[in-house]
Amino acid sequence: MNQNGSITLFHYWNRLRDGRPAPKRSEVEPADIKALLADTFILERDTRGQPVFRLAGTRLCACYGRELKGFSFPSLWREKDQRLVSRLIHGVFDQKSVVLIAFEGFSRNGRSNKFELLALPLDGGVENPRCLGVISAVEKPFWLGADPINDALIDSIRVIDPEKELLNNRPAISVPSLVPDEIDTPETISELGRARRIRHLVVFDGGREE
């Protein structure tokens, strides 16, 4: 994790969970993360089982030029990445995975900016899984919030082991484009626990060096 928003939210989430796979949704106090609220979001499953925004911060909505509540989360990405994003978030819901995504967002007028997204599981019960997350802009250009982001491409993905992350206390591994012509879509998010090839990405287990 390279952005302060991701680091701060991760440590807050980790304190709340206190050794459990995830803290309860009711344990999250907005006042405790007041400085992050404008960039945070909560996802839930809709009636079709798809991840959608339950809540989204004001700066995040301004960045995308619309109210995000009820909006499909995977649809923020280009079509070729949407299925992968959906699988990753279902892994957060069902297997309590922690996912870090670096991506490039493209504006309506052709501008671009880099972002970091952290997705963390919340325990809402079997029928009501939740995901707490934050999206941080790597840079804050003058146009961000005025020229809406309407497309995005994934640069890298990391599925984090929280225990190893805390033990090693080191930033995320940035994974370059290594296998541009190979697609290997995992059937379950647990398959991402070892190095896997996914489109142009190689995903590493948290805290592990190759």
C-alpha positions as CSV (number, residue, x, y, z in Angstrom):
1,M,0.0,0.0,0.0
2,N,1.4,3.3,-1.1
3,Q,-1.3,5.8,-0.4
4,N,-2.1,7.2,3.1
5,G,-5.8,6.6,2.7
6,S,-5.2,2.9,2.1
7,I,-2.7,2.6,4.9
8,T,-4.9,4.4,7.4
9,L,-8.1,2.5,6.6
10,F,-6.2,-0.9,6.6
11,H,-4.9,-0.3,10.1
12,Y,-8.3,1.0,11.4
13,W,-10.0,-2.1,9.9
14,N,-7.3,-4.4,11.4
15,R,-7.8,-2.9,14.9
16,L,-11.5,-3.5,14.7
17,R,-11.3,-7.1,13.5
18,D,-9.0,-8.0,16.5
19,G,-7.9,-11.3,15.0
20,R,-11.2,-12.2,13.3
21,P,-11.5,-12.5,9.5
22,A,-13.5,-9.2,9.4
23,P,-15.1,-6.7,11.8
24,K,-18.8,-6.3,12.0
25,R,-20.4,-3.6,9.9
26,S,-21.9,-2.1,13.1
27,E,-18.4,-1.7,14.6
28,V,-17.3,0.9,12.0
29,E,-17.7,4.4,13.4
30,P,-17.7,7.1,10.7
31,A,-16.3,9.6,13.2
32,D,-13.2,7.4,13.6
33,I,-12.3,7.8,10.0
34,K,-13.7,11.3,9.4
35,A,-10.7,12.4,7.4
36,L,-11.2,9.5,4.9
37,L,-15.0,9.6,4.5
38,A,-15.0,11.6,1.3
39,D,-13.0,8.9,-0.4
40,T,-14.5,5.8,1.2
41,F,-17.3,3.5,0.0
42,I,-19.3,0.4,1.2
43,L,-20.4,-2.3,-1.3
44,E,-23.2,-4.8,-0.9
45,R,-24.9,-7.4,-3.1
46,D,-28.0,-6.4,-5.1
47,T,-30.9,-8.7,-5.8
48,R,-28.9,-10.3,-8.7
49,G,-26.0,-11.0,-6.5
50,Q,-23.8,-8.3,-8.1
51,P,-21.6,-5.8,-6.1
52,V,-23.1,-2.3,-6.0
53,F,-22.4,0.8,-4.0
54,R,-24.4,1.0,-0.8
55,L,-22.6,4.3,0.2
56,A,-20.0,6.4,-1.4
57,G,-18.1,9.5,-0.2
58,T,-18.7,13.0,-1.7
59,R,-15.2,13.3,-3.3
60,L,-15.6,9.9,-4.8
61,C,-18.9,10.7,-6.3
62,A,-17.5,14.0,-7.6
63,C,-14.6,12.2,-9.2
64,Y,-17.0,10.0,-11.2
65,G,-19.5,12.9,-11.8
66,R,-22.5,11.2,-10.3
67,E,-24.1,9.7,-7.2
68,L,-22.7,6.2,-6.9
69,K,-25.2,4.7,-4.5
70,G,-26.9,1.7,-6.2
71,F,-24.4,1.9,-9.1
72,S,-22.6,-1.3,-10.3
73,F,-19.1,-1.4,-8.9
74,P,-17.5,-3.6,-11.8
75,S,-19.0,-1.2,-14.4
76,L,-16.4,1.5,-13.3
77,W,-13.9,-0.6,-15.3
78,R,-13.5,-1.3,-19.0
79,E,-15.5,-4.3,-20.1
80,K,-12.6,-6.7,-20.3
81,D,-11.7,-6.1,-16.6
82,Q,-15.3,-6.2,-15.2
83,R,-15.5,-10.0,-14.7
84,L,-12.2,-10.0,-12.9
85,V,-13.2,-7.1,-10.7
86,S,-16.5,-8.9,-9.9
87,R,-14.7,-12.1,-8.9
88,L,-12.3,-10.1,-6.7
89,I,-15.1,-8.4,-4.8
90,H,-17.0,-11.7,-4.4
91,G,-13.8,-13.0,-2.8
92,V,-14.0,-10.0,-0.4
93,F,-17.6,-10.8,0.4
94,D,-17.4,-14.6,0.7
95,Q,-13.8,-15.5,1.7
96,K,-12.9,-12.3,3.5
97,S,-10.1,-11.5,1.1
98,V,-8.3,-8.1,1.3
99,V,-7.7,-6.7,-2.2
100,L,-5.5,-3.9,-3.4
101,I,-5.9,-2.6,-7.0
102,A,-3.8,0.0,-8.8
103,F,-5.6,1.4,-11.8
104,E,-5.6,4.2,-14.3
105,G,-8.7,6.2,-14.7
106,F,-9.6,8.1,-17.8
107,S,-11.8,11.2,-17.9
108,R,-14.6,12.2,-20.3
109,N,-12.2,14.6,-22.0
110,G,-9.3,12.1,-22.4
111,R,-7.3,13.0,-19.3
112,S,-5.9,10.3,-17.1
113,N,-4.7,9.8,-13.5
114,K,-3.5,6.9,-11.4
115,F,-5.5,5.6,-8.4
116,E,-5.1,3.0,-5.6
117,L,-8.1,1.1,-4.3
118,L,-8.3,-1.0,-1.1
119,A,-11.2,-3.4,-0.5
120,L,-11.7,-4.8,3.0
121,P,-14.3,-7.3,4.2
122,L,-17.0,-6.5,6.7
123,D,-19.1,-9.1,8.5
124,G,-22.8,-8.4,7.8
125,G,-23.9,-12.0,8.2
126,V,-24.1,-14.7,5.5
127,E,-27.0,-13.0,3.8
128,N,-25.6,-9.4,3.9
129,P,-21.9,-9.4,3.2
130,R,-20.3,-5.9,3.0
131,C,-17.1,-4.5,1.6
132,L,-15.4,-1.4,3.0
133,G,-13.1,0.4,0.7
134,V,-11.2,3.6,-0.2
135,I,-10.1,5.0,-3.6
136,S,-7.1,7.4,-3.4
137,A,-5.8,9.5,-6.3
138,V,-2.0,9.2,-6.6
139,E,-1.9,12.7,-7.8
140,K,-4.6,15.4,-7.5
141,P,-4.7,17.4,-10.8
142,F,-6.7,20.5,-11.2
143,W,-9.4,18.8,-13.3
144,L,-10.2,15.9,-11.0
145,G,-13.8,16.3,-9.8
146,A,-14.6,18.6,-12.7
147,D,-13.9,16.3,-15.6
148,P,-15.5,13.0,-14.6
149,I,-13.7,9.6,-14.7
150,N,-15.7,7.3,-17.0
151,D,-13.3,4.5,-17.8
152,A,-10.5,2.6,-16.0
153,L,-7.9,0.0,-16.7
154,I,-6.3,-2.2,-14.0
155,D,-2.5,-1.9,-13.7
156,S,-1.9,-4.4,-10.9
157,I,-3.7,-6.5,-8.3
158,R,-2.6,-7.8,-4.9
159,V,-4.5,-10.1,-2.7
160,I,-3.2,-9.3,0.8
161,D,-2.7,-11.6,3.7
162,P,-3.3,-9.2,6.6
163,E,-1.1,-11.1,9.1
164,K,1.9,-11.1,6.7
165,E,1.3,-7.5,5.8
166,L,1.5,-6.5,9.4
167,L,4.5,-8.8,10.1
168,N,6.5,-7.5,7.2
169,N,5.3,-3.9,7.4
170,R,6.3,-3.2,3.8
171,P,4.5,-1.7,0.8
172,A,2.7,-3.6,-1.8
173,I,4.5,-5.2,-4.7
174,S,3.8,-3.5,-8.0
175,V,3.4,-6.1,-10.7
176,P,4.4,-5.1,-14.3
177,S,2.8,-6.4,-17.5
178,L,4.6,-9.8,-17.8
179,V,2.2,-12.0,-19.7
180,P,0.2,-9.9,-22.1
181,D,-1.1,-12.8,-24.2
182,E,-2.2,-15.2,-21.5
183,I,-5.5,-15.3,-19.7
184,D,-6.0,-17.5,-16.6
185,T,-9.2,-16.7,-14.8
186,P,-9.4,-18.4,-11.4
187,E,-12.6,-20.2,-10.5
188,T,-12.4,-19.0,-6.9
189,I,-10.5,-16.1,-5.3
190,S,-8.7,-18.6,-3.0
191,E,-6.7,-19.7,-6.1
192,L,-5.0,-16.3,-6.0
193,G,-3.2,-17.3,-2.8
194,R,-0.1,-18.2,-4.9
195,A,1.4,-16.5,-7.9
196,R,-1.2,-16.7,-10.7
197,R,-1.3,-15.3,-14.3
198,I,-4.4,-13.2,-14.9
199,R,-4.5,-11.4,-18.3
200,H,-1.5,-9.1,-18.2
201,L,-1.0,-9.5,-14.4
202,V,0.8,-11.7,-12.0
203,V,-0.8,-11.7,-8.6
204,F,1.3,-12.5,-5.5
205,D,0.3,-13.6,-2.0
206,G,0.8,-10.8,0.4
207,G,4.1,-10.6,2.1
208,R,5.8,-12.9,-0.3
209,E,8.7,-12.1,-2.6
210,E,9.4,-13.8,-5.9
